[in-house]
Amino acid sequence: MDAIKAGIESMKESQESKKAVNKAEKANDPTVKPSERVDAAFESGKAAMKAQEHSSKAEFHKDKHACS
């Protein structure tokens, strides 16, 4: 069960990482309005934090599975 949880968290991590990259690209695009760039930068940071959280949960479940 822990291996499945680790896989799910890893999948969530990759999705959040992709969101962070897409939002960072929008934040650095000079053709986008400044207010939208600020919002995109904020959302990028938030998605990056969620990706790190899912990464740590995946490692926890992976280690828990390996110890069992």
N, C-alpha and C positions, 0 to 999 in steps of 0.2 A: 504494500500500500504506500509505503514511503517513497518508493521509486516512482510510482505514478504521480504522487504529489510533487516530487522534484521535477518531473517532466512537465507538469502543468505550470509550475512556477517559472520554469525555463521558457516556456512558450509565452507566458505573460511578459516576461522580461524582454523578449525579442520584439513583441508588439509595442511595448512602451518605448523601447530604444528607437524603433522606426518612427514613432510619433515624434519623439524628441528631435530626431534628425530633420524630419519634414518641417517642423515648426522652426527650427534653427535656420533652415534655408529661407523660410518666409521672413524671419526676423532680419536677415541680412540682405534681403532683396530691396534695392533702392526704388523700384517701381511701385512698391506697396506704400500705402499711406503710413505716416509715422505712428499714428495711434494703433494701427493694426500690427505694426512691427513690434511695438512695445508689448502688446497682448500676446503675440506669437513668442516673444522671448520669454515671457512669464510662463506660458504654457509649455515651452520647451524645457525649462528648468524643472517644472512640476513633473513632467513625464520622465525626465532623467532621474529624479528622485524616486519615482515609483519603480523604475527599472532596477535601480540599485536595491530597493526593498525586496523586489521579487527575486533578485539574484541571491541575496543573503538567505531568503527562505528556501530557495532551491538547494543551496549548499547545505543548509541545515538538514533538510530531508534526505539529501544524498548521503551525508555523513551518518545520519541516524540509520539509514538502510544498510550502510556498509558495516556498522557496528553490530547489527542484529544477527 
